[in-house]
Amino acid sequence: MLVLLRKEIRTFFSSATGPMIIGVFLLLTGSFIWLLPGTYNVLDSGYASLDGLFLIAPWVYLFLIPALTMRMFSEEYRTGTMELLLTKPVSRWSVLMSKFMAGWILVVTALIPTLIYLYSVCLLGVPTGNIDFGGFWGSFLGLILLASVYVAIGVCASSLTDNPVVSFILAAFVSFLLYAGFDAFSELFTDGRIQEIVSSLGIASHYDSMSRGVIDTRDLVYFLTVSVLFIVITWWRMERRAWKHILEMVLTVVMINVVSSFFFTRFDLTTEKRYTLSDNTKELMGSLQENLEITIYLDGDMNKGFLRLKKSVRDILEEFNVYAVNGINYKFVNPSDAANDKERNMHYAQLEARGMKPTVVYDKDNEGRMLQKVIFPWAECVIGKDTIIVNLLKNISGKSGEENLNVSIETLEYEFTDAIRVFSNQNPDRVAFIEGHGEWDEAYVYDITKSLSKYYYVDRGKLDSNISVLKSYKVIIIASPIAKYTESEKFIIDQYIMNGGRVLWLVDGVRTDKENIGIVNDVNLDDQLFTYGVRIDPVLLLDQQCALAPINVSSEGQEAKFEAAPWYYAPLLLPSAANVITKNTALVRSDFTSIIELVGEEQTANIKKSILLASSNQTGVEKAPMPIRMDIVNLSPESPFFAYSYLPVAVLLEGSFKSVFANRMIPQDINMQGKKQLLSGKSTKMIVVADGDIIKNDIQGFGSGFEALPLGYDRYMDKQFGNGTFVLNAINYLADDEGWMSLRGREWKLRLLDKQSIRTQKTYWQFMNMGLPIILLIIFSIGYQLIRKKQYS
């Protein structure tokens, strides 16, 4: 067999046709990847990725592999050498396998020069070498396995005719049919599960997974069995066996693949394990009994960044489909697809009315002209009559467009599972706002209450003497109290915490009186928070990173004239990138904020303390009491007053807390209901925020006609800050016992190309990746001919 294998390879390279076929393959592939503008062009994409190669290669294969295999049997039949070959002491099986293996080796040989692409992208990466090697080699393996199927089809087609042209056409047609035909046919069905089954019969669904760098045993079995199927058909053709056995062989292949679909393992070779779903997500998909329909409005004419986001959405939904019992029906819709402007604008208005606001993107065309594009980065999830919209795009101020798109991709699993969990949540937990101490009333926490109601039953109420009054609540929220808590109320909260209850404390250290004086906000919680490990200092935080406010700059007696000025009393707080609650969250707007001091390190050594929000590196502090000065806007940014940096404003505490009443009498009016006082608690968690305004939304109107503005929206600056995201994440984290919030901690490394090098050396990179492979091929071909000539001279 090895002798026959060497003969086939020698025959291929002995003529000019063989190297020419490989050269055409390299020219076609190189043109799409490096020269022609479009989806596949690496330099235009700006990302250090060779996804374009793995997208275009299967289509170029439709030319390469039939051209390589078309003469393998047909030429032997046409010239009559097949009969002569079979008179030799070799089996038909050896002849067949030598031709198959030769074809496969030649395809791999044609792929080897494309490794120059990998080398170039490594050099162009920022920093150098910034590429996902694991994902690349996994995808490259997918190309090699795909080649085995195409080669088996090509060899089979060549065995059916003595005309190489007919063999080429037949191989190309069957390969195309198997690759794209089943996908197209599946679109005729509306049931997602049937669509998935029909699509899985084709090559594309199996190759797509591997082209992302994911090795699935079901895909390996598919490529192996389909290759074997066509090899066996070819063998039967050579043995002149009855064709009736083909149906039996096809059914056997189908059965093997059906069995493999129930027992499979997946290996995610990407560096960040991009396509490895959490165990929680897999379980959630497996428990989804109803049909889920998802419409994604991220389609149409978009730049490379949004195309990458679109691909990532498709990828994550395909991963969901692997574990979904009933499959997920999803489709991409272009919101701009309309017959005229009127129809398009009407469609835009309908989407906005459903809560999906567009994003306006400015791009340059090939002629350098600036174009405005309207994009709707939203998905609409529907189960039965219930609909939830999912925002696919994160827009965090201070991050570049590429960084925001990367953040959006990182959080896709969390965003979609978050929506699906809402559908599946038949028994929501309960959360409660505590009242009775001047906390924000319903109007001022309307927006966060609305957001929380998707996940929880939300109550409001006052504490009484019943020790079990908070037992049914997963989380309680203390939102900006200004009156003192009684010892009985503190005891109720303390024992709730000792029993594993969770608390979100939003307590001001300073409040303003009628005279505009900042005074200590004594609500009788200092000793309790101190015991738990923190102290809210009675100071005001002034920060150069702050909101703007309209300040009257006209002289006394003149008409008022307002100008925007930095209002140092309204710091824009920095979210911690190290915690899942605040990771990828926008700046959080605050008002008259205090700071948190971490205390009792020995007494609370078992408590894990994580800073969630902090001031900037240009911060000043004023101790109460102090006047609230309007002329603070005149304070120079260069003033030594701003001498502090990164002062904590919100802290997460996790662990087993000691009771503040450990050495105290139980308040007399407490009804213990036969329960024993706990002096130390179960493991739990709480979040302490030194500003009650963070949870407060502004309102417009009065009485029953009020309108609540989005939490974190600054009317004067016309800007949305991250308050809503922070508070919702904080409560979700406190209520989370299953680790769902950990999905927000996923991190994908942003892999960009060196734009300066591309701009100044674009021709060099194009020549290197298109010219060098061809030059190497020519050198190899000439060298091979010279060696053969020398051997046989």
N, C-alpha and C positions, 0 to 999 in steps of 0.2 A: 504493500500500500504506500509506503514511503517513497518508493521508486516512482509510482504513478503520481504521487503528490508533487514531487520535484519536477516531473515531466510537465504537469499542468502549469506550474509557476514559471518554468523556463519558457514554455510556449507563449505564455502571456507577455513576458518581457522581451521575447525574441523579435517581435514585430513592433512597428511604431504605434500600432493601434492601442496596445495595452497602456503604455505610459500616457498616450494622448487622452484616453478615457479618464485616468486619474488626474491629469492636468486640467481637463474640463471641469471635473468635480471640484478641484481646488480653486479654480477661477470663479466658478459660480458661487461657491461658499464664501470665498474671500470678498467677492463683490458685494454680497448682501451684508456681510459682517463689517466691512471696513470702508467700502466705497459708496454704495448707493444709499441715499437718505431713506429713512423709513424705520419701521419697528425694530428691525434686527440690527441696526448699525450701532456698534459699541461706542464709537467716538461721539455720536450724537446723543446717546443715552446719558452719558455723564457718570454712569455707574460701573464699578469694577466687577463686572459680571459677564459671563459668556452665555447667558440665557438664549441670546439670538442664535448661536450656533446650534443649540439643541432643539430650537424651534424650526429652523430651516433645514437642518440635515435630513430629517425623514422625507422631505419633499425632493431634495436633491438625490437622495437614495433611489427615488423612482426612475431616475435616469442612469445613475452609476451602476447599480447592481444588475438590472436587466442587460445593460451593455457588457458587463463583465461575464455574465453567465450565458448569454444568448448562443454562443458557439460551442459550449461545452459538450453537448450531445448532438445538437443539430448538425454541426460541422462533421462530426464523426459519421453520422448517418448519411449525410450528403455525399461524402467522399468514399464511403464504404469501409472506412478504417475500423468501425465498431466491430464488424464481424471478425476482422483480423485480430483486433485486440482481445476478443473473447476466446480466440484459439490459444492464447497464451495461458500459462498456469496461474491465472488470477481469477478470483471470483467476481461475479457481478457486483456483489456488495462492496468489495474493495474498490472497484472502478467507481461506483457511485460515491462512496465516502471520500475518495481522493479528490473527486471533482468538487464535492461540497466543501471539504476542508480548504481546498485551494481557493475557492471563491471567497470563503470567510476570511482567510489570511490576507487575501488581496484587498478586501475592504478595510481591514484593520491597518494594512500598509498605507492605504489612501488616507486614513485618519491621522496617522502619526505626524505628518507635517503640520496639522492643525494645532499641535502642541506649541507651535511658535506663537499662536494667539494667546495661549496661557502665559507664556513668558512675557509677551508685550503688555498684557493687562497687569501682570505683577509689577512691571517697571512703571506703569502709568498710575498705579494705585497710590492713594494718599492715606497713610505713608506707603512706601514701597513694599510690595508683598501683601497688601491689604486685599486679599481675595479669599473666598470660601473654598479652600482646597478640597475639603471633604465633600461638599456639594458638587464640585466640578467632577471629581473622580467617580462619584455615584452616577452622575448624569452621563459621563463618558462610558461607563459600563452599560448603561441603558442603550446607548448607540451601538455598542458591540453586540448586545443581545438582539436588538432590532435587526441588525445586519444578518444574524443567523436565520431569522424567519424569511427575510427578503431573498437571501441566497438560496434557501430551500425551495422557495416558490420559483425562483429563476431557473434552478437546475431542473425542477419538475417540468416547467414550461419548455425548456430546451429538449427534454426527453420525448416530448409529444409531437415534435415536428422536425423535418430536415431543413426547414427554412429559418435562418437566424433572425430575419426581420420579423417573421411571425412570432418567433420565440420571444423577441424583445417586447413586442406589443402585448402579447399574452401575459408575460411576467409583470409588465408595468400595470396592466389593467387589473389583474388579480391582486397585486400588492396595494394598489390604490383602493380597490373595493374593500379589502380587509382593513386597511388603515382608516379610511374616512367613511366608508359606506354604512357601517353599523351605527356610527354616531349620527349620520344624517337620517337613517331609518328610525332611530329612537325618537327623533323629534315628532314623529307622527302620532306618538302616544302622549296622553296627558297625565297618566299615573306615573309618579316619580319612581316607584319601585320597578315598574316595567321598563321605563326609560333606562334605568341603571342596568338591568339585566341584559337588555338588547345591546346597549353600548359596550358592556363588558365582553361581548363576543368579538369585538373588533380590537385591532392592535392599539389604536390611539389611546384608549382609556388606560391600558397597561403601560404604555410607553410614557404617557404624561406624568404618571407618578414617579417613574424612574428618572425622568428628565429634570425633576426637582431635587434629585439626590436621595430619594427614598427607595430602599430596596425592600420590596414586599414579596414574600414567598409565593403569593398567588400570581404575581407577575412573572416570577422565575418559572413557575410551573406552566404558565400560559405560553411563554416563549419556547420552552423546552418541548411541550407537547405539540404545538403547532408546527415547529420545525420538524419534529419526528413524523408528524402526519404527512407532510409533503415529501419527506425523504422516503417513507414507506410507500406512498403512492408511486413515486419514481421507481422504486425497487420492483413493485408489482408490474409496472409498465415494462420494465426490462425482463421480468420473469414471465410476462404475458399471462398474468393471473386474471381471474374474473374480476370485473369492476364492481360486482355486487358487494365485495368485501369492504369497499370504500365507506359505505354508509355505516357499517359496523365499526370501522375505525374512527369515523367522525363522532359517533355516539360515545365510543370509549373515551375519546379526548374530552368531550363535553362532560362526561361523568367525573373524570379525574379532576377537571377544573371546578366542578360543583363541590366536590368533596374538599378540595383545597381552600374553597371560600369559607368553610366553616372552621378550618384549623390553619391559622396563618400567623406569621410573625412579621413585624416591620422593623427595618433598621434605618433610622434617620441619620444619614452621614453628614448632614450640614453641621457646621461648627456650632451654631447656637441651638441646634435641635429645633429648627423652625417648624417642622411638620410633626412634632411629637406632642400630641394633645395630652392634657392632664388627665389623671384617672377620673377626676370628678366630671370632666367634660365627656369622657367616654361613657361613663355611667349615665349621665344625663341624656346623651343621644340614644343610648340603648333603652331608656325608659320612656322615650317620646312615642306615645301610641297614636297620636293624631297626625294627619298630614300637615306639613309645614311648607308654606309657600313664601318665597322670598323674592322680591323685586328689587333689583339694584339699579339705581338711576345714574350710575357712574359709567357712562358710555358716550361714544361720539368722538369728535375731534378734540383730543386732549394732548398735553405735553407728556414727555417721557416719565416724569414723576408720577402723574396721575395714572398713566398706563401701568406703571409698576404697582400702584395701589390697587388698581383693578385686578391685575393678575394675582395679587396677594389675597384679595377677597375671594376670587375663584378658587385659589389653592386651599384656603381654610375651609370653604364650604365643601370642597371635595374631600378633605380630611374628615369633616363632620359626616359626610355620606358613608364613609367606611364603616361607621359604627351606628348609624341611624337605622332603626328597625324598619321604618316605612320609607326611608329615603327622604331627601329634601329636594323639592322642586325649586329651582332658582333660575332666574333669567335676568339679563342685562337689558336695560331700556335706555335709549337716547332721548332725553327730554326735549332736545332741540329738533328732533325729527318731526317736521310739520310741513304742510303744503304751502303755508304762507306765514308772514310775521304775525298776523292776527291769531291764527291757530296756535302758533308757538307761544305767544304771550299768554294766551288763555291757559295753555298747559302749565306754564310757569306759575301762574296765579293759583291754579288748583294745587300744585305741590306746596307752595308757600302757605296756603290756607290749611294744609294738613301738617304744618309745622316744619317743613323742610325748606330752609332758607338756602338760596344759591350762594356760591362762591365765585367771585369775579377774578379771573386770572388773565394777566397780560403776557403775551408771548410775541416773539419776533418770528416773522416768516422768513423764507429763504432769501428774500430781497432786503431784509433788515427792517421791514415795516412793523410797527407795533399793532398787534391784534388783540381785541378784547373777546374773551371766551367766558361764557356762563356755564358753570359746572354745578351739578347737584350731587355732592358726595354723601348720599343717603341710601339706606336700604329700608324696605318696608316688609316686616315679617307678619304673616297672617296665619292664624289657626282658627278655623271656623269663622266666627263673627268678630273675633278679637284681633286687633292690629296694634303693633308696636313699631315705632320708627327707630332706626339705629343711625347715629351720626358716625360716619366713617372717617371724618377728617378732624384731627386735633389742630387747633390754631393757638399755639402758646406764644405769647409775645416774648421777644428776645431770642427766639429760635429762628433759624433760616428756613426757607421753604423746604429744602431737602430734609432738614432735621424734623420738621413737623410731619412730613410725609412718613418718615421712618418711625416716628412715635405712633402715628396712626396705624401703621402696619403691625407694630409691636402689640397693640391693644385689641386687635381684631378678635382674637379668641375670647377675650373678656367681654367685649361689647356684644357679640352675638350670643354667648352663653348667658349673659346677664338678661337679655331679652327673652331667651327661651326659658330661663328659670322663672321669669314672671308668669309665663303661660302655664308652667308646670306647678306653680306654688298654690296648692289647694288649701293649705292650712298655714296662713301667714303668721309670723310672730307678731307680738304687740310691742309698741313703744309708746312712751308717754312723756308729755311736757308737764313739768311740775308747775303749779300755780300757787298764788297766795302771797307772793313776796315782791310784787311789782314786776314780775317777768314779762317779757313781750307778750302782748295779747295776740289773738289768732290772725289779725290782719297783717301784723308785722312778721309773722312766720308762715304766711300763707303759701309762699312759693316752695319752701322746703317741705312743708306739710304735704303739698301736692305731689312732690317728687317721692317722698317717703311712702305715700299711700299706694304706690305701685308695688311695694315690697311688703308693707306691714299694715296692720291695723293701728291707726294713730289716735291716741286718746289724750285728753287734758284733764287735770284734776288736782285737788289739794290733798295734802297728807293728813291722815287722822291718827288716832292712837292705836289702830289695828296693826300689829306687827307684820301681818301678811298682806298688807294693802298693795305692795309692789311685787308680790310673788309671781303674778302672771305676766310680768313685763320683761322682755329681753333686754331693753335699754331704756333708761330714763334720761331726759334732757332737762338740764337746769339752765335756762336761757336768760341771762342778764337780770338777776335779782337785785333789788335795791333796798329791801327790808330784811330784817334779821330773821334767820331760821331759829325756831325754838329748839331746846335740847331734845325734846321728844321727836321732832321732825328729823333732827340730825341722827338720833338713835335709829329711827326707821330706815333712813338711807344707809347708815353704817351696817346694820344687820342685813340689809338687802345686798350690800357689797360682800359681806362675809359669806353669804350663801351663793356667791358667784354672779351677782348682778353686775351690770355694766352701766357706767355713767358717763355722759358727756357734760362736763362742767364748762359753762361760758360765763365767767364771773369777772366783772371789772374791778380793778384795784382802786380806781378813782372815778368819781362821778361829779358832774357839775351841778351847782345849786342855782337858785334864781339870780344870784349876783354874778353869774359867770365865773365862779371860783371853783377850782378843782379841789374837792375834798375827799378824804378817805372813804371808800365805799365799804363800810363795816356791815357785813351781812352774817356775822357770827359763824363763818365757815373756816376761818384761818387755822384754828387748831386741828380741825378734821383733815384739811388738805395737808397740813404739816406732818401729821401722823402718816399719811399716805406717801409722803416724800417730796412735796413741793410747797412753795410759798409764793403767793401772788403779791408782789411788792406794790405798795401804794405810791406809785410813781407814774408819770406820763412819759411815753416814748415819743420822741420827735425824730423824724427820719428824713434825710434828703431824698430818698426814694419814696415819693409820696404822691397822693392825688392832687389834682389842680382844683382850685376853687375860685369863684368870681369875687374879686376884691375891689371895693370902691376906691379909686385912686384920685378922685376929684377933690379939690380943696373945699373947706367948709363954706357953705352958702352957695356953692355952685351945683349945677345939675349932676346927678350921680352918673359916674362913668366907671363901668366895671371892666376889669381885665383879669385874665387868667394868671394866677400866681400859685406857687407851690404851697400847699397847706400841710405844714410839717406835722400837724396833729392827726393826719390821716395816712399813716405809713402803708406802703404796698409791701406786704410781707413775702419773704422768700420761702417757698415750699422746699422741703428736703427731698433731694433726688434719691436718697438711700432708703426711703420707706414706701411701701406699696400704697399707703394712703395718699401721699402727696406727690409721688413720682409722676412726672409729666402733667402737673397741674399748673395752671396759670397763676400769676401773682394774686395774692389774696388781699382785698381792700379791707382796711380796719379804720376805726375812729376812736380817738382818745384811748389808746391802748396802753396797758401796763406790761410788765415783764414778769417772767416766772424764774424763780430761783430754785435750784435743786438742793434739797436739804436732807438731813438725817441719813447720811451715807452709811453709817454703821447700822442704824436701826432698820434701814430699808435696803440692806445689801442684797436681798433676794429679789428685789424689784428691778426689772429692766426698764430703763428710762430712755426714751427716744425723742429727740427734738423734731417736731413736725413743721413748725413755722418759726421764722426768726427775722430780725430786722436786717437791714443792709450793713455794709461796713462803714457807714457814715451816719452814726446815730447819736442823739443826745438824750439826756434823762433829766426830768424835773420832778422833785419830790413834792408831795401834797403836804399842806395846802399850797396852791399856787393860782394866780390869775390866768384865765384863758385870754391870751393877748392876740388881738387882731393884727398888731404890727409885727407878729412873729415872721410874717412873709418877708420883712426887710432884713432878717438875719442872714448874713453872708454865708454862702456855702463853705467859705474858707475859715469860718469861725472855729476856734478851738472847742466850742461847745459840742461839736459833732465828733467826739473823741472815742465813742464806743463802737464795737463791731459785733454783729450777729448775735444780738441778745434774744434769748428764747421767749416766744410768745405762746406757743402751743406745744404740749408735751404728752406723749403716750406713755402710760405706766402699765406694766404687765407683771403679774406674779400673784403671790398670796400676801394679802395686806393684813396688818395688825389693826385691831379695833381701837378706835379713839376712846371707847368706853371701857377699855381693859381694866383700868384702875378707878372706875367711877361707879356710882350707883345708877341703877336703871331708873329713868325718869318715872315719877309716880303714876302718871296718867297712861302709861303704856300697858296695853292688853297683850300679854305674852302668849295667850291661848295655849298654855302648857308647854310652850317651846322653850328651849334652853338658850341662854345668851351665848353667842359665839365670840371668843376673844381673838381668834385668828381665822382667816377665811380660806375658802377654796380658791384655786387659781382663777383669776379673772383679769379684767383689763378696764382701764378708764382713760379718758382724754381730758386734759385740763387746758382751757384756753383763757388767756388773760384779757379777753375783750368780748363783751356781749354783743357788739354790733356786727360781728362777723356773720351771725345767723339771721340778721335782720334785713328784710327787703323793704325798699321804699314803696310808698303807695301814692296813687293819684286819686283825687276825688274825696268824698266824705260819706260817712254813714254806709248805708247798704249799697251805694253806688260806687264804692271805691274800686280801684283797679290796682292789683299788686304787680309791681315791676319784677322782672327776674332778679333773683338773689345774686348780688355782686355787680349789678348793672349800675354804672355811674352816669346819671343823666347829663351832667355838665360835660364830662369828657366823652360822652357817647361811646362808652367802652364797657365790655363785659369782662369782669374779673373772675377769678377762680373760686369765689366763696361757695357757690352752689355745689361745685364738684368736691371741694374740700369737706364740707359738712356732710354731704351724702356719703362720701367715701368713709368718713370717720364713723358714721353710724353703722354703715354696712360692715366695716371692719370689726366694730365692737360686737355686732350680732352674728358674725361669721364664725361658725364652729367647724366648718368643713374645708376651709382653705381657699374659697373662691377668690378672695381678694389677692391671693398670691399671683394670680394670672396677670395682675397689673404690674408685677415686678419683672416680667419677661423683658429681655433686652436684646435687640438685634443691632449688631455693629453696623454703622453707616459706612458703606464702602463706596467712596467717590473716586473719580479719575482726576488727574492733575489737569485742570482746565487750561492753565498757562502753557503746559507742554503740548496739549492738543492744538491750541491756537497757533503756536509758533512752529510746531514740528508735525503738523497733520500729514503733509506729504511723505515725510520720512516714515511715519508709522504705517501709512497705507502701503508704501513700497515694501517695507519690511515684511508685512503680513500677506501681501499678494505676490510680490516678486520673489522673495526668498524661498518660499516653498516650491515655486516653479523652477527656480535655478537649481535647487537641491535635487529635484526630480530629473532635470536634464543631465546634471552631473552623474547621478546614479545610473541613468539609462545609458549614457555614453560609456561610463566605466564598465557597466555590465556587458555591453557589446564588445568592448575591447578585450575584456577577460575571456569571453566566449571565443572571440576570433583567435586569441593567443592559444587557447586550449585545443582548438581544432585545426590550427595551421600546421 
